[in-house]
């Protein structure tokens, strides 16, 4: 499971940054709660978008998206 944070001000702000990673193994139909703790210093200033899933939030990679 990976957590990416996008956002920040400035022209040199990255598109997204990997801020957490946790390897989990699931059987078909199984679910599990996964928690990530992100320090305030790791959060960009301004509006941010958080994506959690099995990889970068591109194309057909399953992920959940939210914003702060």
PDB file of N, CA, C, O and CB in Angstrom:
ATOM      1  N   UNK A   1       0.845  -1.149   0.000  1.00  0.00           N
ATOM      2  CA  UNK A   1       0.000   0.000   0.000  1.00  0.00           C
ATOM      3  C   UNK A   1       0.902   1.227   0.000  1.00  0.00           C
ATOM      4  O   UNK A   1       1.886   1.278   0.738  1.00  0.00           O
ATOM      5  CB  UNK A   1      -0.968  -0.011   1.208  1.00  0.00           C
ATOM      6  N   UNK A   2       0.575   2.199  -0.812  1.00  0.00           N
ATOM      7  CA  UNK A   2       1.377   3.416  -0.908  1.00  0.00           C
ATOM      8  C   UNK A   2       0.485   4.629  -0.701  1.00  0.00           C
ATOM      9  O   UNK A   2      -0.687   4.620  -1.078  1.00  0.00           O
ATOM     10  CB  UNK A   2       2.100   3.498  -2.274  1.00  0.00           C
ATOM     11  N   UNK A   3       1.046   5.678  -0.098  1.00  0.00           N
ATOM     12  CA  UNK A   3       0.314   6.939   0.058  1.00  0.00           C
ATOM     13  C   UNK A   3       1.144   8.043  -0.590  1.00  0.00           C
ATOM     14  O   UNK A   3       2.320   8.227  -0.274  1.00  0.00           O
ATOM     15  CB  UNK A   3       0.025   7.260   1.578  1.00  0.00           C
ATOM     16  N   UNK A   4       0.500   8.776  -1.508  1.00  0.00           N
ATOM     17  CA  UNK A   4       1.124   9.880  -2.214  1.00  0.00           C
ATOM     18  C   UNK A   4       0.427  11.172  -1.829  1.00  0.00           C
ATOM     19  O   UNK A   4      -0.788  11.192  -1.634  1.00  0.00           O
ATOM     20  CB  UNK A   4       1.077   9.662  -3.741  1.00  0.00           C
ATOM     21  N   UNK A   5       1.199  12.261  -1.718  1.00  0.00           N
ATOM     22  CA  UNK A   5       0.640  13.567  -1.434  1.00  0.00           C
ATOM     23  C   UNK A   5       1.046  14.502  -2.568  1.00  0.00           C
ATOM     24  O   UNK A   5       2.222  14.624  -2.910  1.00  0.00           O
ATOM     25  CB  UNK A   5       1.121  14.104  -0.048  1.00  0.00           C
ATOM     26  N   UNK A   6       0.039  15.159  -3.139  1.00  0.00           N
ATOM     27  CA  UNK A   6       0.263  16.118  -4.222  1.00  0.00           C
ATOM     28  C   UNK A   6      -0.140  17.495  -3.733  1.00  0.00           C
ATOM     29  O   UNK A   6      -1.009  17.631  -2.872  1.00  0.00           O
ATOM     30  CB  UNK A   6      -0.534  15.729  -5.505  1.00  0.00           C
ATOM     31  N   UNK A   7       0.486  18.498  -4.279  1.00  0.00           N
ATOM     32  CA  UNK A   7       0.150  19.876  -3.930  1.00  0.00           C
ATOM     33  C   UNK A   7       1.373  20.637  -3.511  1.00  0.00           C
ATOM     34  O   UNK A   7       2.490  20.121  -3.546  1.00  0.00           O
ATOM     35  CB  UNK A   7      -0.884  19.915  -2.826  1.00  0.00           C
ATOM     36  N   UNK A   8       1.161  21.834  -3.125  1.00  0.00           N
ATOM     37  CA  UNK A   8       2.251  22.700  -2.720  1.00  0.00           C
ATOM     38  C   UNK A   8       2.319  23.907  -3.632  1.00  0.00           C
ATOM     39  O   UNK A   8       1.785  23.904  -4.741  1.00  0.00           O
ATOM     40  CB  UNK A   8       3.578  21.945  -2.728  1.00  0.00           C
ATOM     41  N   UNK A   9       2.974  24.914  -3.152  1.00  0.00           N
ATOM     42  CA  UNK A   9       3.080  26.142  -3.927  1.00  0.00           C
ATOM     43  C   UNK A   9       4.443  26.213  -4.591  1.00  0.00           C
ATOM     44  O   UNK A   9       5.382  25.522  -4.197  1.00  0.00           O
ATOM     45  CB  UNK A   9       2.846  27.375  -3.037  1.00  0.00           C
ATOM     46  N   UNK A  10       4.531  27.038  -5.578  1.00  0.00           N
ATOM     47  CA  UNK A  10       5.806  27.236  -6.276  1.00  0.00           C
ATOM     48  C   UNK A  10       5.865  26.436  -7.560  1.00  0.00           C
ATOM     49  O   UNK A  10       5.271  25.365  -7.679  1.00  0.00           O
ATOM     50  CB  UNK A  10       6.971  26.851  -5.378  1.00  0.00           C
ATOM     51  N   UNK A  11       6.589  26.977  -8.507  1.00  0.00           N
ATOM     52  CA  UNK A  11       6.735  26.318  -9.807  1.00  0.00           C
ATOM     53  C   UNK A  11       7.540  25.033  -9.725  1.00  0.00           C
ATOM     54  O   UNK A  11       7.403  24.160 -10.582  1.00  0.00           O
ATOM     55  CB  UNK A  11       7.387  27.256 -10.789  1.00  0.00           C
ATOM     56  N   UNK A  12       8.386  24.908  -8.694  1.00  0.00           N
ATOM     57  CA  UNK A  12       9.231  23.725  -8.571  1.00  0.00           C
ATOM     58  C   UNK A  12       8.611  22.645  -7.688  1.00  0.00           C
ATOM     59  O   UNK A  12       9.274  21.656  -7.376  1.00  0.00           O
ATOM     60  CB  UNK A  12      10.577  24.116  -8.019  1.00  0.00           C
ATOM     61  N   UNK A  13       7.352  22.814  -7.279  1.00  0.00           N
ATOM     62  CA  UNK A  13       6.678  21.808  -6.445  1.00  0.00           C
ATOM     63  C   UNK A  13       6.496  20.524  -7.257  1.00  0.00           C
ATOM     64  O   UNK A  13       6.083  20.590  -8.415  1.00  0.00           O
ATOM     65  CB  UNK A  13       5.295  22.339  -5.930  1.00  0.00           C
ATOM     66  N   UNK A  14       6.793  19.362  -6.679  1.00  0.00           N
ATOM     67  CA  UNK A  14       6.630  18.102  -7.408  1.00  0.00           C
ATOM     68  C   UNK A  14       5.152  17.798  -7.655  1.00  0.00           C
ATOM     69  O   UNK A  14       4.283  18.296  -6.940  1.00  0.00           O
ATOM     70  CB  UNK A  14       7.284  16.946  -6.632  1.00  0.00           C
ATOM     71  N   UNK A  15       4.876  16.986  -8.661  1.00  0.00           N
ATOM     72  CA  UNK A  15       3.505  16.579  -8.963  1.00  0.00           C
ATOM     73  C   UNK A  15       2.934  15.807  -7.784  1.00  0.00           C
ATOM     74  O   UNK A  15       1.808  16.062  -7.357  1.00  0.00           O
ATOM     75  CB  UNK A  15       3.450  15.724 -10.254  1.00  0.00           C
ATOM     76  N   UNK A  16       3.709  14.861  -7.254  1.00  0.00           N
ATOM     77  CA  UNK A  16       3.305  14.086  -6.079  1.00  0.00           C
ATOM     78  C   UNK A  16       4.559  13.520  -5.424  1.00  0.00           C
ATOM     79  O   UNK A  16       5.603  13.375  -6.060  1.00  0.00           O
ATOM     80  CB  UNK A  16       2.306  12.940  -6.465  1.00  0.00           C
ATOM     81  N   UNK A  17       4.430  13.203  -4.134  1.00  0.00           N
ATOM     82  CA  UNK A  17       5.541  12.610  -3.385  1.00  0.00           C
ATOM     83  C   UNK A  17       5.048  11.380  -2.647  1.00  0.00           C
ATOM     84  O   UNK A  17       3.962  11.390  -2.068  1.00  0.00           O
ATOM     85  CB  UNK A  17       6.157  13.631  -2.392  1.00  0.00           C
ATOM     86  N   UNK A  18       5.836  10.332  -2.668  1.00  0.00           N
ATOM     87  CA  UNK A  18       5.548   9.132  -1.893  1.00  0.00           C
ATOM     88  C   UNK A  18       5.853   9.451  -0.433  1.00  0.00           C
ATOM     89  O   UNK A  18       6.983   9.812  -0.104  1.00  0.00           O
ATOM     90  CB  UNK A  18       6.384   7.894  -2.401  1.00  0.00           C
ATOM     91  N   UNK A  19       4.850   9.321   0.454  1.00  0.00           N
ATOM     92  CA  UNK A  19       5.032   9.667   1.861  1.00  0.00           C
ATOM     93  C   UNK A  19       4.783   8.500   2.799  1.00  0.00           C
ATOM     94  O   UNK A  19       4.894   8.648   4.016  1.00  0.00           O
ATOM     95  CB  UNK A  19       4.125  10.798   2.228  1.00  0.00           C
ATOM     96  N   UNK A  20       4.447   7.340   2.248  1.00  0.00           N
ATOM     97  CA  UNK A  20       4.268   6.170   3.091  1.00  0.00           C
ATOM     98  C   UNK A  20       4.194   4.915   2.244  1.00  0.00           C
ATOM     99  O   UNK A  20       3.713   4.942   1.111  1.00  0.00           O
ATOM    100  CB  UNK A  20       3.012   6.308   3.949  1.00  0.00           C
ATOM    101  N   UNK A  21       4.674   3.820   2.804  1.00  0.00           N
ATOM    102  CA  UNK A  21       4.662   2.535   2.109  1.00  0.00           C
ATOM    103  C   UNK A  21       4.512   1.437   3.140  1.00  0.00           C
ATOM    104  O   UNK A  21       5.184   1.450   4.171  1.00  0.00           O
ATOM    105  CB  UNK A  21       5.953   2.332   1.260  1.00  0.00           C
ATOM    106  N   UNK A  22       3.645   0.498   2.867  1.00  0.00           N
ATOM    107  CA  UNK A  22       3.467  -0.643   3.764  1.00  0.00           C
ATOM    108  C   UNK A  22       3.122  -1.867   2.929  1.00  0.00           C
ATOM    109  O   UNK A  22       2.141  -1.858   2.186  1.00  0.00           O
ATOM    110  CB  UNK A  22       2.356  -0.363   4.827  1.00  0.00           C
ATOM    111  N   UNK A  23       3.917  -2.910   3.045  1.00  0.00           N
ATOM    112  CA  UNK A  23       3.657  -4.137   2.286  1.00  0.00           C
ATOM    113  C   UNK A  23       2.632  -4.971   3.044  1.00  0.00           C
ATOM    114  O   UNK A  23       2.810  -5.273   4.224  1.00  0.00           O
ATOM    115  CB  UNK A  23       4.975  -4.952   2.052  1.00  0.00           C
ATOM    116  N   UNK A  24       1.563  -5.336   2.354  1.00  0.00           N
ATOM    117  CA  UNK A  24       0.540  -6.194   2.949  1.00  0.00           C
ATOM    118  C   UNK A  24       0.195  -7.286   1.945  1.00  0.00           C
ATOM    119  O   UNK A  24       0.343  -7.101   0.737  1.00  0.00           O
ATOM    120  CB  UNK A  24      -0.735  -5.373   3.352  1.00  0.00           C
ATOM    121  N   UNK A  25      -0.261  -8.409   2.448  1.00  0.00           N
ATOM    122  CA  UNK A  25      -0.667  -9.528   1.598  1.00  0.00           C
ATOM    123  C   UNK A  25      -2.140  -9.812   1.874  1.00  0.00           C
ATOM    124  O   UNK A  25      -2.541 -10.010   3.021  1.00  0.00           O
ATOM    125  CB  UNK A  25       0.220 -10.805   1.860  1.00  0.00           C
ATOM    126  N   UNK A  26      -2.936  -9.830   0.815  1.00  0.00           N
ATOM    127  CA  UNK A  26      -4.362 -10.091   0.945  1.00  0.00           C
ATOM    128  C   UNK A  26      -4.745 -11.277   0.074  1.00  0.00           C
ATOM    129  O   UNK A  26      -4.239 -11.438  -1.037  1.00  0.00           O
ATOM    130  CB  UNK A  26      -5.189  -8.844   0.562  1.00  0.00           C
ATOM    131  N   UNK A  27      -5.635 -12.095   0.588  1.00  0.00           N
ATOM    132  CA  UNK A  27      -6.220 -13.172  -0.202  1.00  0.00           C
ATOM    133  C   UNK A  27      -7.432 -12.600  -0.928  1.00  0.00           C
ATOM    134  O   UNK A  27      -7.924 -11.532  -0.564  1.00  0.00           O
ATOM    135  CB  UNK A  27      -6.616 -14.404   0.697  1.00  0.00           C
ATOM    136  N   UNK A  28      -7.907 -13.288  -1.932  1.00  0.00           N
ATOM    137  CA  UNK A  28      -9.070 -12.839  -2.702  1.00  0.00           C
ATOM    138  C   UNK A  28     -10.244 -12.567  -1.759  1.00  0.00           C
ATOM    139  O   UNK A  28     -10.610 -13.423  -0.953  1.00  0.00           O
ATOM    140  CB  UNK A  28      -9.464 -13.895  -3.772  1.00  0.00           C
ATOM    141  N   UNK A  29     -10.830 -11.376  -1.865  1.00  0.00           N
ATOM    142  CA  UNK A  29     -11.977 -11.011  -1.045  1.00  0.00           C
ATOM    143  C   UNK A  29     -11.630 -10.531   0.354  1.00  0.00           C
ATOM    144  O   UNK A  29     -12.524 -10.110   1.088  1.00  0.00           O
ATOM    145  CB  UNK A  29     -12.884 -12.164  -0.941  1.00  0.00           C
ATOM    146  N   UNK A  30     -10.372 -10.579   0.748  1.00  0.00           N
ATOM    147  CA  UNK A  30      -9.958 -10.164   2.092  1.00  0.00           C
ATOM    148  C   UNK A  30      -9.733  -8.648   2.121  1.00  0.00           C
ATOM    149  O   UNK A  30      -9.329  -8.058   1.119  1.00  0.00           O
ATOM    150  CB  UNK A  30      -8.665 -10.916   2.528  1.00  0.00           C
ATOM    151  N   UNK A  31      -9.991  -8.030   3.257  1.00  0.00           N
ATOM    152  CA  UNK A  31      -9.704  -6.610   3.445  1.00  0.00           C
ATOM    153  C   UNK A  31      -8.943  -6.426   4.748  1.00  0.00           C
ATOM    154  O   UNK A  31      -8.971  -7.289   5.626  1.00  0.00           O
ATOM    155  CB  UNK A  31     -11.011  -5.767   3.446  1.00  0.00           C
ATOM    156  N   UNK A  32      -8.272  -5.306   4.860  1.00  0.00           N
ATOM    157  CA  UNK A  32      -7.484  -5.018   6.052  1.00  0.00           C
ATOM    158  C   UNK A  32      -7.369  -3.512   6.213  1.00  0.00           C
ATOM    159  O   UNK A  32      -7.278  -2.786   5.223  1.00  0.00           O
ATOM    160  CB  UNK A  32      -6.078  -5.674   5.969  1.00  0.00           C
ATOM    161  N   UNK A  33      -7.371  -3.040   7.445  1.00  0.00           N
ATOM    162  CA  UNK A  33      -7.186  -1.620   7.715  1.00  0.00           C
ATOM    163  C   UNK A  33      -5.693  -1.316   7.743  1.00  0.00           C
ATOM    164  O   UNK A  33      -4.914  -2.023   8.383  1.00  0.00           O
ATOM    165  CB  UNK A  33      -7.863  -1.211   9.056  1.00  0.00           C
ATOM    166  N   UNK A  34      -5.311  -0.263   7.046  1.00  0.00           N
ATOM    167  CA  UNK A  34      -3.919   0.170   7.002  1.00  0.00           C
ATOM    168  C   UNK A  34      -3.884   1.620   7.446  1.00  0.00           C
ATOM    169  O   UNK A  34      -4.682   2.430   6.974  1.00  0.00           O
ATOM    170  CB  UNK A  34      -3.296  -0.008   5.569  1.00  0.00           C
ATOM    171  N   UNK A  35      -2.967   1.961   8.351  1.00  0.00           N
ATOM    172  CA  UNK A  35      -2.852   3.328   8.853  1.00  0.00           C
ATOM    173  C   UNK A  35      -1.489   3.901   8.485  1.00  0.00           C
ATOM    174  O   UNK A  35      -0.465   3.222   8.550  1.00  0.00           O
ATOM    175  CB  UNK A  35      -3.064   3.371  10.385  1.00  0.00           C
ATOM    176  N   UNK A  36      -1.511   5.176   8.096  1.00  0.00           N
ATOM    177  CA  UNK A  36      -0.290   5.909   7.815  1.00  0.00           C
ATOM    178  C   UNK A  36      -0.277   7.150   8.700  1.00  0.00           C
ATOM    179  O   UNK A  36      -1.310   7.793   8.882  1.00  0.00           O
ATOM    180  CB  UNK A  36      -0.186   6.287   6.301  1.00  0.00           C
ATOM    181  N   UNK A  37       0.871   7.485   9.244  1.00  0.00           N
ATOM    182  CA  UNK A  37       1.051   8.713   9.996  1.00  0.00           C
ATOM    183  C   UNK A  37       1.996   9.600   9.203  1.00  0.00           C
ATOM    184  O   UNK A  37       3.106   9.197   8.856  1.00  0.00           O
ATOM    185  CB  UNK A  37       1.599   8.435  11.435  1.00  0.00           C
ATOM    186  N   UNK A  38       1.536  10.814   8.922  1.00  0.00           N
ATOM    187  CA  UNK A  38       2.338  11.752   8.134  1.00  0.00           C
ATOM    188  C   UNK A  38       2.595  12.983   8.994  1.00  0.00           C
ATOM    189  O   UNK A  38       1.662  13.617   9.489  1.00  0.00           O
ATOM    190  CB  UNK A  38       1.618  12.138   6.786  1.00  0.00           C
ATOM    191  N   UNK A  39       3.858  13.309   9.162  1.00  0.00           N
ATOM    192  CA  UNK A  39       4.244  14.465   9.982  1.00  0.00           C
ATOM    193  C   UNK A  39       3.807  15.759   9.305  1.00  0.00           C
ATOM    194  O   UNK A  39       3.766  15.846   8.077  1.00  0.00           O
ATOM    195  CB  UNK A  39       5.774  14.479  10.229  1.00  0.00           C
ATOM    196  N   UNK A  40       3.485  16.748  10.105  1.00  0.00           N
ATOM    197  CA  UNK A  40       3.062  18.049   9.576  1.00  0.00           C
ATOM    198  C   UNK A  40       4.119  18.652   8.654  1.00  0.00           C
ATOM    199  O   UNK A  40       3.777  19.336   7.690  1.00  0.00           O
ATOM    200  CB  UNK A  40       2.764  19.015  10.725  1.00  0.00           C
ATOM    201  N   UNK A  41       5.392  18.406   8.939  1.00  0.00           N
ATOM    202  CA  UNK A  41       6.473  18.926   8.097  1.00  0.00           C
ATOM    203  C   UNK A  41       6.488  18.305   6.707  1.00  0.00           C
ATOM    204  O   UNK A  41       7.035  18.893   5.773  1.00  0.00           O
ATOM    205  CB  UNK A  41       7.804  18.690   8.766  1.00  0.00           C
ATOM    206  N   UNK A  42       5.889  17.114   6.559  1.00  0.00           N
ATOM    207  CA  UNK A  42       5.849  16.433   5.270  1.00  0.00           C
ATOM    208  C   UNK A  42       4.659  16.857   4.410  1.00  0.00           C
ATOM    209  O   UNK A  42       4.531  16.430   3.263  1.00  0.00           O
ATOM    210  CB  UNK A  42       5.810  14.942   5.485  1.00  0.00           C
ATOM    211  N   UNK A  43       3.791  17.698   4.970  1.00  0.00           N
ATOM    212  CA  UNK A  43       2.624  18.160   4.234  1.00  0.00           C
ATOM    213  C   UNK A  43       2.949  19.480   3.541  1.00  0.00           C
ATOM    214  O   UNK A  43       3.473  20.395   4.175  1.00  0.00           O
ATOM    215  CB  UNK A  43       1.405  18.320   5.176  1.00  0.00           C
ATOM    216  N   UNK A  44       2.645  19.589   2.248  1.00  0.00           N
ATOM    217  CA  UNK A  44       2.882  20.872   1.582  1.00  0.00           C
ATOM    218  C   UNK A  44       1.920  21.935   2.094  1.00  0.00           C
ATOM    219  O   UNK A  44       0.856  21.614   2.624  1.00  0.00           O
ATOM    220  CB  UNK A  44       2.740  20.722   0.061  1.00  0.00           C
ATOM    221  N   UNK A  45       2.287  23.179   1.938  1.00  0.00           N
ATOM    222  CA  UNK A  45       1.428  24.294   2.336  1.00  0.00           C
ATOM    223  C   UNK A  45       0.337  24.472   1.282  1.00  0.00           C
ATOM    224  O   UNK A  45       0.585  24.282   0.091  1.00  0.00           O
ATOM    225  CB  UNK A  45       2.257  25.612   2.512  1.00  0.00           C
ATOM    226  N   UNK A  46      -0.850  24.831   1.709  1.00  0.00           N
ATOM    227  CA  UNK A  46      -1.955  25.058   0.785  1.00  0.00           C
ATOM    228  C   UNK A  46      -2.767  23.791   0.574  1.00  0.00           C
ATOM    229  O   UNK A  46      -2.710  22.858   1.375  1.00  0.00           O
ATOM    230  CB  UNK A  46      -1.433  25.571  -0.549  1.00  0.00           C
ATOM    231  N   UNK A  47      -3.516  23.774  -0.507  1.00  0.00           N
ATOM    232  CA  UNK A  47      -4.390  22.653  -0.833  1.00  0.00           C
ATOM    233  C   UNK A  47      -3.560  21.434  -1.218  1.00  0.00           C
ATOM    234  O   UNK A  47      -2.606  21.540  -1.989  1.00  0.00           O
ATOM    235  CB  UNK A  47      -5.356  23.029  -1.975  1.00  0.00           C
ATOM    236  N   UNK A  48      -3.929  20.277  -0.675  1.00  0.00           N
ATOM    237  CA  UNK A  48      -3.222  19.037  -0.996  1.00  0.00           C
ATOM    238  C   UNK A  48      -4.220  17.971  -1.434  1.00  0.00           C
ATOM    239  O   UNK A  48      -5.409  18.044  -1.124  1.00  0.00           O
ATOM    240  CB  UNK A  48      -2.397  18.543   0.219  1.00  0.00           C
ATOM    241  N   UNK A  49      -3.716  16.994  -2.152  1.00  0.00           N
ATOM    242  CA  UNK A  49      -4.502  15.834  -2.555  1.00  0.00           C
ATOM    243  C   UNK A  49      -3.755  14.599  -2.079  1.00  0.00           C
ATOM    244  O   UNK A  49      -2.541  14.494  -2.256  1.00  0.00           O
ATOM    245  CB  UNK A  49      -4.740  15.802  -4.111  1.00  0.00           C
ATOM    246  N   UNK A  50      -4.479  13.665  -1.476  1.00  0.00           N
ATOM    247  CA  UNK A  50      -3.878  12.448  -0.942  1.00  0.00           C
ATOM    248  C   UNK A  50      -4.435  11.264  -1.722  1.00  0.00           C
ATOM    249  O   UNK A  50      -5.650  11.143  -1.878  1.00  0.00           O
ATOM    250  CB  UNK A  50      -4.157  12.297   0.593  1.00  0.00           C
ATOM    251  N   UNK A  51      -3.559  10.389  -2.214  1.00  0.00           N
ATOM    252  CA  UNK A  51      -3.955   9.191  -2.939  1.00  0.00           C
ATOM    253  C   UNK A  51      -3.350   7.982  -2.248  1.00  0.00           C
ATOM    254  O   UNK A  51      -2.158   7.969  -1.939  1.00  0.00           O
ATOM    255  CB  UNK A  51      -3.514   9.262  -4.427  1.00  0.00           C
ATOM    256  N   UNK A  52      -4.159   6.980  -2.008  1.00  0.00           N
ATOM    257  CA  UNK A  52      -3.712   5.750  -1.361  1.00  0.00           C
ATOM    258  C   UNK A  52      -4.089   4.593  -2.260  1.00  0.00           C
ATOM    259  O   UNK A  52      -5.227   4.511  -2.723  1.00  0.00           O
ATOM    260  CB  UNK A  52      -4.336   5.584   0.064  1.00  0.00           C
ATOM    261  N   UNK A  53      -3.142   3.690  -2.516  1.00  0.00           N
ATOM    262  CA  UNK A  53      -3.444   2.547  -3.359  1.00  0.00           C
ATOM    263  C   UNK A  53      -2.232   1.678  -3.579  1.00  0.00           C
ATOM    264  O   UNK A  53      -1.265   1.717  -2.817  1.00  0.00           O
ATOM    265  CB  UNK A  53      -3.991   3.002  -4.679  1.00  0.00           C
ATOM    266  N   UNK A  54      -2.301   0.893  -4.635  1.00  0.00           N
ATOM    267  CA  UNK A  54      -1.252  -0.072  -4.925  1.00  0.00           C
ATOM    268  C   UNK A  54      -0.115   0.475  -5.753  1.00  0.00           C
ATOM    269  O   UNK A  54       0.789  -0.277  -6.119  1.00  0.00           O
ATOM    270  CB  UNK A  54      -1.828  -1.230  -5.616  1.00  0.00           C
ATOM    271  N   UNK A  55      -0.128   1.745  -6.058  1.00  0.00           N
ATOM    272  CA  UNK A  55       0.934   2.357  -6.853  1.00  0.00           C
ATOM    273  C   UNK A  55       0.612   3.806  -7.104  1.00  0.00           C
ATOM    274  O   UNK A  55      -0.318   4.355  -6.515  1.00  0.00           O
ATOM    275  CB  UNK A  55       1.131   1.616  -8.179  1.00  0.00           C
ATOM    276  N   UNK A  56       1.385   4.435  -7.987  1.00  0.00           N
ATOM    277  CA  UNK A  56       1.112   5.830  -8.307  1.00  0.00           C
ATOM    278  C   UNK A  56      -0.281   5.951  -8.898  1.00  0.00           C
ATOM    279  O   UNK A  56      -0.714   5.072  -9.643  1.00  0.00           O
ATOM    280  CB  UNK A  56       2.167   6.392  -9.282  1.00  0.00           C
ATOM    281  N   UNK A  57      -0.993   7.034  -8.573  1.00  0.00           N
ATOM    282  CA  UNK A  57      -2.365   7.195  -9.049  1.00  0.00           C
ATOM    283  C   UNK A  57      -2.432   7.557 -10.530  1.00  0.00           C
ATOM    284  O   UNK A  57      -2.791   8.677 -10.893  1.00  0.00           O
ATOM    285  CB  UNK A  57      -3.071   8.255  -8.236  1.00  0.00           C
ATOM    286  N   UNK A  58      -2.083   6.603 -11.366  1.00  0.00           N
ATOM    287  CA  UNK A  58      -2.088   6.802 -12.814  1.00  0.00           C
ATOM    288  C   UNK A  58      -2.890   5.701 -13.489  1.00  0.00           C
ATOM    289  O   UNK A  58      -2.932   4.571 -13.001  1.00  0.00           O
ATOM    290  CB  UNK A  58      -0.649   6.836 -13.367  1.00  0.00           C
ATOM    291  N   UNK A  59      -3.510   6.016 -14.581  1.00  0.00           N
ATOM    292  CA  UNK A  59      -4.177   5.008 -15.408  1.00  0.00           C
ATOM    293  C   UNK A  59      -5.121   4.120 -14.647  1.00  0.00           C
ATOM    294  O   UNK A  59      -6.024   4.599 -13.962  1.00  0.00           O
ATOM    295  CB  UNK A  59      -3.171   4.164 -16.080  1.00  0.00           C
ATOM    296  N   UNK A  60      -4.913   2.816 -14.765  1.00  0.00           N
ATOM    297  CA  UNK A  60      -5.809   1.820 -14.180  1.00  0.00           C
ATOM    298  C   UNK A  60      -5.362   1.311 -12.818  1.00  0.00           C
ATOM    299  O   UNK A  60      -5.915   0.328 -12.324  1.00  0.00           O
ATOM    300  CB  UNK A  60      -5.943   0.664 -15.110  1.00  0.00           C
ATOM    301  N   UNK A  61      -4.377   1.951 -12.195  1.00  0.00           N
ATOM    302  CA  UNK A  61      -3.920   1.528 -10.865  1.00  0.00           C
ATOM    303  C   UNK A  61      -5.003   1.855  -9.855  1.00  0.00           C
ATOM    304  O   UNK A  61      -5.381   3.019  -9.725  1.00  0.00           O
ATOM    305  CB  UNK A  61      -2.573   2.219 -10.475  1.00  0.00           C
ATOM    306  N   UNK A  62      -5.521   0.849  -9.124  1.00  0.00           N
ATOM    307  CA  UNK A  62      -6.562   1.126  -8.132  1.00  0.00           C
ATOM    308  C   UNK A  62      -6.025   2.034  -7.015  1.00  0.00           C
ATOM    309  O   UNK A  62      -4.945   1.798  -6.473  1.00  0.00           O
ATOM    310  CB  UNK A  62      -7.099  -0.195  -7.535  1.00  0.00           C
ATOM    311  N   UNK A  63      -6.798   3.071  -6.685  1.00  0.00           N
ATOM    312  CA  UNK A  63      -6.411   3.967  -5.607  1.00  0.00           C
ATOM    313  C   UNK A  63      -7.633   4.729  -5.116  1.00  0.00           C
ATOM    314  O   UNK A  63      -8.661   4.789  -5.790  1.00  0.00           O
ATOM    315  CB  UNK A  63      -5.308   4.941  -6.071  1.00  0.00           C
ATOM    316  N   UNK A  64      -7.499   5.307  -3.931  1.00  0.00           N
ATOM    317  CA  UNK A  64      -8.532   6.143  -3.325  1.00  0.00           C
ATOM    318  C   UNK A  64      -7.958   7.542  -3.237  1.00  0.00           C
ATOM    319  O   UNK A  64      -6.812   7.725  -2.826  1.00  0.00           O
ATOM    320  CB  UNK A  64      -8.979   5.606  -1.906  1.00  0.00           C
ATOM    321  N   UNK A  65      -8.751   8.528  -3.622  1.00  0.00           N
ATOM    322  CA  UNK A  65      -8.269   9.902  -3.672  1.00  0.00           C
ATOM    323  C   UNK A  65      -9.089  10.773  -2.741  1.00  0.00           C
ATOM    324  O   UNK A  65     -10.307  10.615  -2.661  1.00  0.00           O
ATOM    325  CB  UNK A  65      -8.323  10.448  -5.104  1.00  0.00           C
ATOM    326  N   UNK A  66      -8.442  11.691  -2.035  1.00  0.00           N
ATOM    327  CA  UNK A  66      -9.126  12.646  -1.175  1.00  0.00           C
ATOM    328  C   UNK A  66      -8.312  13.925  -1.104  1.00  0.00           C
ATOM    329  O   UNK A  66      -7.184  13.970  -1.594  1.00  0.00           O
ATOM    330  CB  UNK A  66      -9.352  12.060   0.239  1.00  0.00           C
ATOM    331  N   UNK A  67      -8.866  14.957  -0.506  1.00  0.00           N
ATOM    332  CA  UNK A  67      -8.123  16.211  -0.399  1.00  0.00           C
ATOM    333  C   UNK A  67      -8.341  16.828   0.970  1.00  0.00           C
ATOM    334  O   UNK A  67      -9.310  16.519   1.664  1.00  0.00           O
ATOM    335  CB  UNK A  67      -8.545  17.195  -1.504  1.00  0.00           C
ATOM    336  N   UNK A  68      -7.417  17.710   1.345  1.00  0.00           N
ATOM    337  CA  UNK A  68      -7.473  18.460   2.604  1.00  0.00           C
ATOM    338  C   UNK A  68      -7.555  19.925   2.272  1.00  0.00           C
ATOM    339  O   UNK A  68      -7.613  20.760   3.175  1.00  0.00           O
ATOM    340  CB  UNK A  68      -6.240  18.165   3.510  1.00  0.00           C
TER     341      UNK A  68
END
